[in-house]
């Protein structure tokens, strides 16, 4: 049941809570108090809560749990009725999922909408009919989580201390490879992994990041698996998602991530950055249309679903000033032999196509797109 007075946290009980991956930078030992909900108070994106799963588990049936781990270590922890987990207040707006909004004031029940531990209220009727239809996972809010001063904890206080503000690209900066897509589930993460793998196979140092989207450690860990020596995303900067952030903040996050990774890669390395969702999506579009962002992009790979996606998306990217850095097409489109043949008929040799799932193919072919 929800608490009705400020309660000191029992460290042993705290060790039993699930700690979702989106708030992995928060040190559990910094959580000292459970704070009762002030129903007349305010809630803010990034606030941390403690909750209990109520009723039957719905669409989110597991949490990427990092408690008792460190760094990138995590495991998928199944949820059950009665499971106690930390969560972070965060919205969602995904074409394959749903729309969820953070209530402006505390309420007793929320929905988990991300395996990273993001919680909000899902708008009825906003779910994808085939991919996200069904009962949501409901979490009863036990308390807000408080620090040693009995103040609510917000994950923005735990972001990497990275300089803010953009800077111009210099000759000493490593090449930046940007992977963008036509929509959700177009194969962007798979494409980024293939690029990382190919460059690492040839002995290059590679670091990587995700500059916008919904925090999920699965995407990050897959980049590590491909060979990246360092991977960061917006959650490392204190943002559980970039959905709904002001354009200036989204652009600032990009520059913070890129500046951090430039230093980690060094002048002889490579930086691979993925942008979530489709190029039409608000936060992704903020970045792609920004001249300061564009000036940092050395190479761009477009992941898409179909010929029409490719034709239309490539045209838009050219209009936005990326014609000289467009290197290849990949994603789900490139895994189809029929579409690869059609691409050659439609585009000729202007844009090479590589299958991001074909690890039997020589990595030299992919790496040469960025090194040749």
C-alpha angles and dihedrals in degrees: 000000000000116000119244101199138036106281129191113237119248105226091214092054091044089058089059096055119099112247108205120220097244089068095040093127092062111098107225089215088067090065104092105154144035109222121206116238114265099209090194093050132086134266123209133197107264096031113138123230138179117226145169124227109246128204123342116350110254135191096328102060100163141032128218094241119202098170113126088016134089139219111346095350114120143134133210104256115199117232124227134180103283097025111147116219141163115238139182127229108245138145127232136206112172128159090217095041129026149279116269128176133198110238112238091228131037118275132180101242133043138166125246106226103169136047087227087070100261114159133189138119116293113223109239111248094017095100121109104260097229106020104039106021115129143067114321122233106259122211123195110217110235097178147322113262117247137198128228089283091054091248123138113266118233119189091225087078089065102054122127112273095246123156115259126225130055127268134197120266114257132204089251094059116103120244114277117217113198120201115198134166147208093242144327115314093020091129101264097140091044090051092049090051091051092051092049092047094050094050093045091048088062092050101259121142111242132189123181146191148175114233103189141012135063118329112254124158090206091075091048095047091050089057089052089049089054090057108270111150094208132018129183137171140181091281087066086060094051101266118119089196136357093222112125096007118139115263092247091056093048090051091046090054090053092053092046092052094044094047091050093048094046088063092046094049099044123206094297097050135079132241118211116194127185123202115205129235121001132326088251092057113110101243093039090049092050088060100041094049094049114101092210092056093044091054091063096052114102097170134010129201120194118211115197146157106232149005091268090050090052096046096046098037095048090050091053092047090052090050089053091056104263098115093109095050101040103118110166151345122241141139124094089332091065095050090069118085090203093054093045089055091046090050091057089050093048102036105019113204095325093103118026117219123217128184107235091203097052104095090161088071117092112271088215089073093057096038091051089065088070104027104038 
